[in-house]
């Protein structure tokens, strides 16, 4: 056969931002070998007439670091056309992981990324297949993965590895900083995509204390980032905080000569007192000056689906909720019924200097209410107003009436579509911040890829399809130094997504209980995805997996942004 796979008759979008053109794609040995015209026979053919054919989507902001150990298909990302993911964002990961630190690492993920400790513990089992970061990459490659994986070396994990639980208590010594820098360099040489960290005030870890990276001095951060200069490659990824933001990012880029991507820039949020327009303007000024400090933007409203038996992080910012954060359920119920507690909660505000001045009760909806299902998917404030109540009282009443099983969805940012369109169309931004693999109990945003090429193009007409595809492919590869994919071109990896532009999108989220130990997560299926191809192998076709967790899987570890031979 001339080809292992041929895709015929589709509209080809090469990932450069150029308009589509009719043509065929020929694939041999996992690579694109013909584009436009592909004469000859193929072992397998996909008829793509009436569909778009694009490079596989790249999701550069995920937290599948743990999930990859028990879910080799990395669901749900491939359902939405994703063929490559980047793990280890915001400085949180699972490696390096000395045995004595493992529970500490899992508790950090539990708090900072909204993961279930029990699910994490069950998923890893008693024996972890790695300790060092190089061994972690080797373990992923050895076990196999359905899509391609790149990973950052994470500041919090490096700090914990060197300092133990002191990592969340104190500054590092010069000796400890030297050991950390050696670990970062070792990881980069083994194939880490770069170095990630967080100074975000919202990132709390074990025991409710700041995650380890937030204890780092500017000197420590600079020393670890300079490992990228030592190696001569890699990307910096940061979650900013009020005392470590654009000025500090600029200095890191000047010192290292590397690109820095930060997340996330959303409407409705403030960082260091700056509104989104101010942050966007300053980021564009830096990029125009040749200093690549690139904000990640997000195509969906940011929301949390929650119950009051497990309050979400934003509610736990409020002083009355903090006081009962560790209370048992019966004690919480007593507080929720107490008039004095209710009055305090009605008047509570997030801490000064945070991302929000106040919680927007007018942006809360009721997502599940067993005692009154007719209230589901309705606005909490509107119902409260019709009953002469404050929305806080209605939320507490419904929770108590349903033994704390009622659910609510709170929108916190990116709810102004015009502002989101401005960010998505801006110069020098990059799509990110979907957090696939994290916060699974509270929200699901892995489907922003299909939302972008679907509703944002088709209904909102915010930009043409070729730009949406570029944002998910060529732009990702450019910013994150992924050199062998992100475009349709002969010689590059045959990662493809084939979809119907008239139908592509995502279905509403639903809750399932398939995490280790039976824990829950929110998922969303896609619509309009005809096929997903990874390194020349069809992994999805017609909304069904074509490979299973027991098969030899086609994904590769992208060491240094490239699948090594």
Residue pairs with C-beta under 8 A, 6 or more apart in sequence:
1 40
1 41
1 42
1 43
2 26
2 28
2 38
2 39
2 40
2 41
2 42
3 26
3 27
3 28
3 33
3 34
3 38
3 40
3 41
3 42
3 43
4 27
4 28
4 29
4 42
4 43
4 44
4 536
5 26
5 27
5 42
5 43
5 44
5 45
5 46
5 494
5 533
5 536
5 538
6 24
6 25
6 26
6 27
6 38
6 40
6 42
6 44
6 45
6 46
7 24
7 25
7 27
7 45
7 46
7 48
7 53
7 496
7 498
7 533
8 24
8 38
8 45
8 46
8 47
8 48
8 49
9 22
9 24
9 47
9 48
9 49
10 22
10 23
10 24
10 25
10 48
10 49
10 51
10 52
10 53
10 498
11 20
11 21
11 22
11 51
11 52
11 53
12 20
12 21
12 22
12 23
12 25
12 35
12 36
12 53
12 488
13 19
13 20
13 52
13 53
13 54
13 55
13 465
13 466
13 469
13 488
14 35
14 55
14 474
14 487
14 488
14 489
15 54
15 55
15 469
15 470
15 473
15 474
15 477
15 486
15 487
15 488
16 470
16 474
16 487
17 466
17 467
17 469
17 470
17 474
18 466
19 464
19 466
20 52
20 465
20 466
21 36
23 35
23 36
23 37
24 34
24 35
24 36
24 37
24 38
25 32
25 34
25 35
25 38
25 53
25 488
25 494
25 496
26 32
26 33
26 34
26 35
26 38
26 40
26 42
27 33
27 494
27 533
27 536
28 536
29 536
30 493
30 494
30 535
30 536
30 537
30 554
31 490
31 491
31 492
31 493
31 494
31 536
32 488
32 489
32 490
32 491
32 492
32 493
32 494
33 490
33 491
34 490
35 488
35 489
35 490
44 538
46 498
46 530
46 531
46 538
48 498
48 530
50 500
51 498
51 499
51 500
51 501
51 530
52 453
52 465
52 469
52 498
52 499
52 500
52 501
53 488
53 496
53 497
53 498
54 81
54 453
54 469
54 472
54 473
54 488
54 496
54 497
54 498
54 499
55 469
55 473
55 474
55 485
55 486
55 487
55 488
55 495
55 496
55 497
56 81
56 82
56 83
56 84
56 147
56 473
56 485
56 495
56 496
56 497
56 532
56 533
56 534
57 80
57 81
57 82
57 83
57 84
57 449
57 472
57 473
57 497
58 82
58 83
58 84
58 85
58 86
58 472
58 473
58 476
58 477
58 480
58 482
58 485
58 486
59 77
59 82
59 84
59 85
59 86
59 434
59 436
59 446
59 449
59 476
60 85
60 86
60 89
60 261
60 296
60 430
60 431
60 432
60 476
60 479
60 480
61 86
61 89
61 263
61 264
61 296
61 432
61 433
61 434
61 435
61 436
62 77
62 85
62 86
62 87
62 89
62 434
62 435
62 436
62 437
62 438
63 87
63 89
63 90
63 92
63 109
63 113
63 435
63 436
63 437
63 438
64 74
64 77
64 85
64 87
64 149
64 436
64 437
65 87
65 88
65 92
65 93
65 94
65 95
65 109
65 151
65 437
66 94
66 106
66 109
66 115
66 120
66 123
66 124
66 437
67 74
67 123
67 437
68 74
68 87
68 140
68 145
68 149
69 94
69 123
69 124
69 129
69 139
69 143
70 123
70 124
70 516
71 549
72 143
72 144
72 145
72 146
72 549
72 553
73 145
73 146
73 147
73 539
73 545
73 547
73 548
73 549
73 553
74 85
74 145
74 146
74 147
74 149
74 436
74 437
75 523
76 436
76 444
76 446
76 447
76 523
76 524
76 525
77 85
77 147
77 436
77 446
78 146
78 147
78 532
78 534
78 539
78 540
78 545
79 446
79 525
79 526
79 529
79 540
79 543
80 446
80 447
80 449
80 450
80 506
80 524
80 526
80 529
81 449
81 450
81 453
81 472
81 497
81 499
81 526
81 529
81 532
82 147
82 436
82 446
82 449
83 147
83 148
83 485
83 495
83 496
83 497
83 532
83 533
83 534
84 147
84 148
84 149
84 150
84 482
84 485
84 495
84 558
85 147
85 148
85 149
85 150
85 436
86 150
86 151
86 152
86 193
86 480
87 93
87 149
87 150
87 151
87 152
87 437
88 151
88 152
88 153
88 154
88 192
88 193
88 196
89 152
89 196
89 237
89 239
89 263
89 435
90 112
90 154
90 196
90 197
90 198
90 200
90 203
90 237
90 238
90 239
90 263
91 154
91 155
91 156
91 157
91 196
91 197
91 198
91 211
91 213
91 238
91 239
92 108
92 109
92 112
92 113
92 154
92 156
92 157
92 198
92 203
92 211
93 151
93 152
93 153
93 154
93 156
93 157
94 105
94 109
94 136
94 157
95 130
95 131
95 132
95 133
95 135
95 136
95 154
95 157
96 131
96 132
96 133
96 136
96 157
96 158
96 161
96 183
97 105
97 128
97 130
97 131
97 136
97 157
97 161
98 131
98 161
99 128
99 131
100 164
101 160
101 161
101 164
102 124
102 128
103 121
104 160
104 164
104 165
104 206
105 157
105 160
106 115
106 117
106 120
106 121
106 124
107 117
107 205
107 206
107 207
108 156
108 160
108 205
108 206
108 211
108 212
109 115
109 120
109 438
110 116
110 117
110 120
111 204
111 205
111 206
111 208
112 203
112 204
112 205
112 211
113 435
113 438
113 439
114 312
114 313
114 438
114 439
114 440
114 441
114 442
115 438
115 440
116 441
116 515
116 517
116 519
118 516
118 517
118 519
119 515
119 516
119 517
119 519
120 516
121 517
122 516
122 517
123 515
123 516
129 135
129 139
129 142
129 143
130 136
130 138
130 139
132 186
133 153
133 183
133 186
133 187
133 190
133 192
134 186
134 187
134 190
134 191
136 151
137 151
137 190
137 191
137 192
137 557
137 559
140 149
140 557
141 556
141 557
144 552
144 553
144 555
145 553
145 555
145 556
145 557
146 534
146 539
146 547
146 553
146 554
146 555
147 534
147 539
147 555
148 485
148 493
148 495
148 534
148 535
148 555
148 556
148 557
148 558
148 563
149 555
149 556
149 557
149 558
150 193
150 480
150 482
150 557
150 558
150 559
150 561
151 192
151 193
152 192
152 193
152 194
152 195
152 196
152 235
152 237
153 183
153 184
153 187
153 188
153 192
153 194
153 195
153 196
154 196
154 197
155 195
155 196
155 197
155 198
155 212
155 213
155 216
155 221
155 224
156 167
156 197
156 198
156 205
156 211
156 212
156 213
158 180
158 183
158 184
158 224
159 167
159 172
159 180
159 212
159 213
159 215
159 216
160 167
160 212
161 183
162 172
162 176
162 179
162 180
162 183
163 170
163 172
163 176
163 212
165 206
167 212
167 215
168 205
168 206
168 207
168 209
168 210
168 211
168 212
168 215
169 209
169 215
170 215
171 215
171 216
171 217
171 220
172 180
172 216
172 217
172 220
177 219
177 220
177 223
177 224
178 223
180 220
180 223
180 224
181 223
181 224
181 226
181 227
184 192
184 195
184 224
184 227
185 227
185 230
185 231
188 194
188 195
188 227
188 228
188 231
188 233
188 234
188 560
189 231
190 559
191 557
191 558
191 559
191 560
191 564
192 234
192 560
193 234
193 235
193 480
193 481
193 558
193 560
193 561
194 228
194 234
194 235
194 236
194 237
194 258
194 480
194 481
195 224
195 225
195 227
195 228
195 234
195 236
195 237
196 236
196 237
196 238
197 213
197 216
197 221
197 224
197 236
197 237
197 238
197 239
198 211
198 213
198 214
198 238
198 239
198 241
199 213
199 214
199 238
199 239
199 240
199 241
199 243
199 244
199 245
200 214
200 239
200 240
200 241
201 214
201 241
201 242
201 351
201 353
201 354
201 355
202 313
202 317
202 354
202 355
203 210
203 211
203 213
203 214
203 239
204 210
204 211
204 313
205 211
205 212
208 325
214 241
218 244
218 248
221 244
221 248
221 252
222 251
222 252
222 255
225 236
225 252
225 255
225 256
225 258
226 255
226 256
228 234
228 235
228 236
228 256
228 258
229 255
229 256
229 257
229 258
233 258
233 481
233 560
234 258
234 481
234 560
235 258
235 259
235 260
235 261
235 479
235 480
235 481
236 252
236 253
236 256
236 258
236 259
236 260
236 261
237 260
237 261
237 262
237 263
238 244
238 249
238 260
238 261
238 262
238 263
239 262
239 263
240 246
240 249
240 262
240 271
240 272
241 271
241 272
242 271
242 272
242 273
242 353
243 272
245 271
245 272
246 272
246 279
246 282
246 283
246 286
246 293
249 260
249 262
249 286
249 293
250 286
250 291
250 293
252 260
253 259
253 260
253 286
253 291
253 292
253 293
254 291
259 292
259 294
259 479
259 481
260 292
260 293
260 294
261 294
261 295
261 296
261 430
261 432
261 479
261 480
262 293
262 294
262 295
262 296
263 295
263 296
263 432
263 433
264 295
264 296
264 297
264 298
264 432
264 433
265 276
265 279
265 280
265 283
265 295
265 296
265 297
265 423
265 429
266 276
266 297
266 298
266 302
266 413
266 414
266 423
266 433
267 276
267 413
267 414
267 415
267 416
267 419
267 420
267 423
268 276
268 356
268 412
268 413
268 414
268 415
268 416
268 419
269 276
269 355
269 356
269 412
269 413
270 354
270 355
270 356
271 279
271 355
273 353
274 282
276 419
276 423
279 295
280 295
280 422
280 423
280 426
280 429
283 293
283 294
283 295
283 428
283 429
284 426
284 427
284 428
286 292
286 293
287 293
287 294
287 427
287 428
288 427
288 428
292 428
292 479
294 428
294 429
294 430
294 479
295 428
295 429
295 430
296 429
296 430
296 431
296 432
296 433
297 420
297 423
297 424
297 426
297 429
297 430
297 431
297 432
297 433
298 414
298 420
298 423
298 431
298 432
298 433
298 434
298 445
298 448
299 420
299 424
299 431
299 448
299 451
299 452
299 456
300 414
300 434
300 445
300 447
300 448
300 451
301 411
301 413
301 414
301 415
302 411
302 412
302 413
302 414
302 443
302 445
303 409
303 410
303 411
303 412
303 443
304 312
304 313
304 314
304 409
304 410
304 412
304 439
304 442
304 443
305 367
305 407
305 408
305 409
305 441
305 442
305 443
305 509
305 522
306 312
306 315
306 407
306 408
306 409
306 410
306 441
306 442
307 399
307 404
307 405
307 406
307 407
307 408
308 332
308 336
308 395
308 396
308 399
308 404
308 406
309 329
309 332
309 399
309 404
309 405
310 441
311 321
311 325
312 410
312 442
314 350
314 356
314 359
314 410
314 412
315 321
315 359
315 410
316 322
316 325
317 350
317 351
317 354
318 345
318 348
318 349
318 350
318 359
319 344
319 348
320 335
320 341
320 344
320 345
320 348
321 345
321 348
324 331
324 332
324 335
327 335
329 404
332 404
333 400
333 404
335 341
336 342
336 396
336 399
336 400
337 396
337 400
342 392
342 393
342 396
345 392
345 396
346 390
346 392
346 393
349 357
349 358
350 356
350 357
350 358
350 359
355 413
356 412
359 410
359 412
360 410
360 411
360 412
361 380
361 381
361 391
361 392
362 379
362 381
362 391
363 410
363 411
363 412
363 415
364 379
364 380
364 381
364 391
364 395
364 408
364 409
364 410
364 411
365 377
365 378
365 379
365 380
365 408
365 409
366 375
366 376
366 377
366 378
366 380
366 383
366 398
366 406
366 407
366 408
366 409
367 376
367 377
367 407
367 408
367 409
368 376
368 405
368 406
368 407
369 375
369 376
369 398
369 402
369 406
369 407
370 402
370 405
370 406
371 398
371 401
371 402
371 406
372 398
372 401
375 383
375 398
380 391
380 394
380 395
380 408
381 391
383 394
384 390
384 391
384 393
384 394
387 394
389 397
395 408
398 406
399 406
414 420
417 460
421 456
421 460
421 462
421 463
423 429
424 431
424 452
424 456
424 462
424 463
424 471
425 462
425 463
430 471
430 475
430 476
430 479
431 448
431 452
431 471
431 472
431 475
431 476
434 445
434 446
434 448
435 445
436 445
436 446
440 515
440 520
440 521
440 522
441 519
441 520
441 521
441 522
442 522
443 509
443 522
444 509
444 521
444 522
444 523
444 524
446 524
447 506
447 524
447 526
449 472
450 499
450 504
450 505
450 506
450 526
450 527
450 528
450 529
451 505
451 506
452 468
452 471
452 472
453 465
453 468
453 469
453 472
453 499
453 501
453 504
454 501
454 503
454 504
454 505
454 506
454 527
454 528
455 505
456 462
456 463
456 468
457 463
457 464
457 465
457 468
457 501
458 501
458 502
458 504
458 505
465 501
473 486
473 487
474 486
474 487
476 482
476 486
477 483
477 485
477 486
477 487
478 486
480 561
481 560
481 561
482 558
482 561
482 562
483 561
483 562
484 492
484 493
484 558
484 561
484 562
484 563
485 492
485 493
485 495
486 492
488 496
493 535
493 563
494 533
494 535
494 536
495 533
495 534
495 535
496 531
496 532
496 533
497 529
497 531
497 532
497 533
498 529
498 530
498 531
498 532
498 533
499 528
499 529
499 530
500 528
500 530
501 528
502 528
503 527
503 528
504 526
504 527
504 528
504 529
505 526
505 527
505 528
506 524
506 525
506 526
506 527
507 524
507 525
507 526
507 527
508 524
509 522
509 523
509 524
510 522
510 523
510 524
511 520
511 521
511 522
511 523
512 520
512 521
512 523
513 519
513 520
514 521
515 521
525 543
526 543
529 540
529 543
530 541
530 542
531 538
531 540
531 541
531 542
532 538
532 539
532 540
532 541
533 539
534 554
534 555
535 554
535 555
535 556
535 563
536 554
537 546
537 547
537 554
538 546
539 545
539 546
539 547
539 553
539 554
540 546
547 553
547 554
556 563
557 563
